[in-house]
Amino acid sequence: MALISKKKIVYPISSGLRKYLFKYGRVVDFPIHYKDLLRYNTSIPLYDYKGNDTLWETVFYSESDREDIHYNIKKIYALLKAEGDISVMKHLYVDRIDLCSYGNTQPFRVRIVNRINDNFDYFYVKNADASRVYGLELEHLLSPNRISYLVHENTLIEEHIAGIPGEMFMKLHIHDQLLNPIRLAKEFVKFNERCFVRLLGDMHSSNFVIDVTPDFEETHYRIRAIDFDQQSYEGKKSIYLPQYFKQNNALIQLGLNHITSESMVQYQREERALIANRLKSSYKEIEDIIKSMEHDTISTKENIDSLKADLAKHYKNDRFLSCKNMGAILRESLEQVLKK
């Protein structure tokens, strides 16, 4: 089983990473920052519709701060969703601001509502951790999913990634009569391969969602990561393979029951071919982000030495042993895809 024994270090955004973010339009001047949202007066526990504690807290601001904070929060939403067009703010209001006090970066989640039709959306305000920013950008470039996020100084703004939380899906939907177990198991194999190739760790059931799309004949599934803090940080190969987390056992069992070893190898090769195509089509951006990683500190020497030894053994490739940092290890991992 994959186990993480220590809390991950939060790394600041380096000058090299900030230069990359500015070059590719991820840096925007926000009207409000993470530290401003910490000025709340009180908070209360947030419960779900069944009365269960969500472990989030709804925060409240003083009368003098609330109007200004809510207005600037709406401006951030306009930057994230409409390239700063403030006309979209006319019918919006901030319904709730929640704080996840147990998270690595203690994020705020903002619920925005359209007062005309009560439609709502979420986005997140977080401390900018370099590991997470690298993870978001690599997800955008190397996965089938596009990611919208913005950075300014030490604040990170992220869009909400919609889907059924993995843990909830396995509790409530895994035995649904309409479930297509082969398609879902195939998607887990492909998700497992994506995480391993681009070194995204800690993908247990609380850190991904399952997007379910009904089609005219069948149901399609997409597993999407929602937590990127463990991008290229841990030293154990197993941390980068969702198949080794016991929280994912229900999905793993689907694969054992419905997929042959030959089919599994086929799906792995398919996913690696897709990653190779993305590497070729976004070569400039990927080269720039890896160069930034190679000159950055985003892990410990102990983790770097451990991971490169694991991957050298896995791929039977001693070139990993000469890697000096996580950026170099990721470059070598992606090279394996291009070689195949």
N, C-alpha and C positions, 0 to 999 in steps of 0.2 A: 504494500500500500504506500501511496505517496503521503509523506508527512512533512509539514513545515514547523520547525522547532523554535524559530525565533521570529520576532516581529520585523518586518522589512524596514530598512532605513529609508527615510524620505530624502531624496536628493534634489537640490535646487536646479533650476534651469540654467545651464551654462551659456556662455556668450556664443559658442558655436551652434548650439541648439536654437537659441533665440534668433540668430542670423538666418538659420534655415526656416524657422516659422515666419519671419518677416518676409523672406523671399517668396514663400508660397501662400501668402495672404492669410496666415493664421493669427497674426498680431493685430489687435484692434484696441483703440483707446476706450476703456469702459468708463461709464459715469459713476460706477460703484464697485467696490472690491470686496473680497472675502472678509477682510478684517472689519469692514463696515457692518456686515451682517452679524458680527459677534456682539454688537451693542444691544442685544435684546434684554428686556427687563425680566421676563418670566417665561416659563415653558411648561407644557403639560404633556403627558404620554399620549401617543397617537395609537388608537386601537382600530383594527379592521372591522368589517361589517359583522363579523361573528363575535366581536368582543375580545379578540386576542391582541396582546401587546405586540406591536410591530417593531419595537425597539427604536423607533423614531420618536422625536419630540417636536411638537408644534411650538414655535417660538412667537413671542409677542413683543412689540416695540412700544416705546413711549409715544404719546400723542404728538410730541414735537418732532420725532424722528420718522414716524410711520409713513406720513404722506410723501416725504422726500424719498425714502427708501423704496416704496412701492412704485413711484413714478420712474425712478432710475432702473428698477428691476424690469419694468416694461420696455424701457429703451434697450436694455440688453437683449430682451426677447426679439425686438425688432432687428437688432444687429445679427442675431443668430439665424432668424427665419426669413428676413426680408431685406438683407443687406443695408440695414439702417433706416429703411423707409418708415418714419414715425407715424405715417397715416394709418398703419395697421393697429396702432395703439388705441384708437378712438373708442372702440367697443370692448376693450380688454380691462380686466381688473385682476389684482393679485388676491387669490382666494386663501392661500395658505403658504407659509414657509416652514419647512420641517428640517430638523437637524438630526443627522445620524451620529450620535456621540461615540459609538463603538467602532466606527470605521477608521481606517488608517489615516485618511486625510480629513475626517470629520466633515463630510460634505453637507451642504444645504440643498434641499430639493424645493423648487418653487412650482406651485400649481397656478397656472394662468387660465382664466375663464373668459370666454366670449359671452357678454351679458345678453346678446341678442338671441342666441340659441343654446346657451349653457354648455357648448362644446368646450372641452378643456385640454390642456397640454401641460407637460412638465419640462423643466430643464434643471441643470445642477450647477451650483457655484462651489468650487473646491480650491483648496490650496494646490498650487501648481507643483506637482511632483514630476521630475524629469522622466522617471520610469514610466509613469502613466502616459505622459505626452508621447514618448517613443511608441508605446503600445497602441495608442489611438492612431498615430500616423501610419504605423505598419499595418494595422487592421484596414485602414482606408486604402492602402496601396496593394496589399497582398491577399485580401479576402474578397468574397463577392459582395461585401457590404460597404457602402459609403458612410463616412462618419463626419458629422458636423461638430466642430469645436473651435473655440477661440481662446487666445491667451493675451493677457496684459500684465506686465510686471510679475507678481507672484500669485495671480488669480487665473483659474482655469474655468471656462464655461463649456458645458457639454450638453448636447441634446439628449433627450430621453430615448432609449432604445426599447421599442415596444416588443412585447412577446410574453408568453406565460413563463414565469420563473421556473427553472428546471426542477427545483425541489417540489414546487406545487404541481407541476405536470406529472411527476412520478407518483405523487400521492393520489391525484384526482382523475388523471386521464390515461394512465398507462394500460388500464384494463378496459378502456372504452371499446365497445363493439365496432365502432367505425374507425378505430385506429388501424393504420397500415403499418404493421410491425417491420416489414422488410424495408420500406422506404425510410422509416425513422432510424432503424439500425444502420442503414447505409449512410444516412446523414451524420450519425455519430462517428462512424469510421472516418468520414471525410473531415469532420470537425477535429477529431483526434489528430489527424495527419497535419492539418493546417497549424494547429497549436504547436506541434513538435517541430515542424520545419521553421517556423518564424519565432520559436522560443518564447511563447506566451505561457506562463505557468499558472498554477492554482486554479484550474478550471473544473472545480467541483460544482455541484448542482446549484449552489447559491450564487455562482458567478457567471451563469449564462441563462439565456431565455430561449424558449422554443417558439418560433414564429410558424403558425399553422395557416396554410393557404388552401382552401377547398378549390378544386378544379372541377371541370365538367365530368370527368371520369374518376379521378383519384384525388387524394389529399397530399399536398406537398409540405415538407418540413424544412426549416432552416434553423440551425442552432447558432446563436449569436452570443459572443462574449460581451459582458457588460462591465467587467472589472479588469483593468489593464495595469494594476499596480505591480504585478509580478512579471513584467516584461524583462527578460534577460537578466534576472537577478539571482535566482537560486542555483545551487551547485549540483543538484541531483537530476539526472536525466528523467527520472520518473515524475518529477514535479511538472514537466512539460507535456505529459501524456495523460489526458483526462481518463483514460482507461484504468489508471491505477488509483483513482480516488473511490473509496468505498461508497461515498454519497451518490455515485453514478451507477451503482450496481444494477438498478432496474434496467437501464439502457444497455449496459454491458450484457446482461442476461438475454435481452432481445437479440443481440448479435449472435450470441452463442446458440440460440434456439433457431434462428432464421437465416443465418448467413454462413455459407461454406467458407473454408479457408481460401479456396480459389477465388471466390467472389470478393472476399475482403482484400486480397492482393490487387485485384482489378480496380476496386474503388480507391485504394491508396494510390495506385498509379495514375488514375484519372485526376485525382486532386493535385498530385505533384505536377502533372502536365498543365493543369489550369494555373498553378502558381508560377510555373515557368513562363507561361504566356504573359502573366501580369508583370513578371520581372522584365521581360523584353519590352512590353508596351509602356512601362513607367520607369525605364532604365535610369533616366537623369535624376528623378526624384529619389529613387531607392539608393542610388549611388551617393547622393548628397546626405541622406539621413544616416546611412551606414558610416560615412566618413565622420559625421558629427559624433556618432556613438563611439567610434574608434579613438576619438580625442576626449572622451568624456569619462567621468567616474560614475558608474551606475550599479556597481556591485563590489563585493569584497574580493581580495586576492584569493582567499580560501575558496570561495564559490567559483571563481574563474578557473582555478587549477583543477578543482573537482569536476566541473562540467566538461572542460576540454578533454580530460582523461576519459570520462564516460563516453563522450561522442566519438573520440578516436577509436575506442574499442567497438562501439556500435557500428560505425561505418567502415571499420578496418582501414582507417586513414590517419596516418601519423601527422598530417599537416595541421590537424587540430592542436597538437601538442606545442606548436610554435606560436599559438595565439596568445597575445598579451592582455587582452581585454574582451569584454562581452561583445563589442562591435565586431571585432575580428572573428569571434566564434560564430556570430550570426552570419557574417559574410561567407564563412566556410560552409555553414549549414545550407545556405541558399545555393552555393556552388554545387552541392550534391544533387540538387534538383535539376540544375542545368545540365550536369553531366549525364543524368539518366535520360 
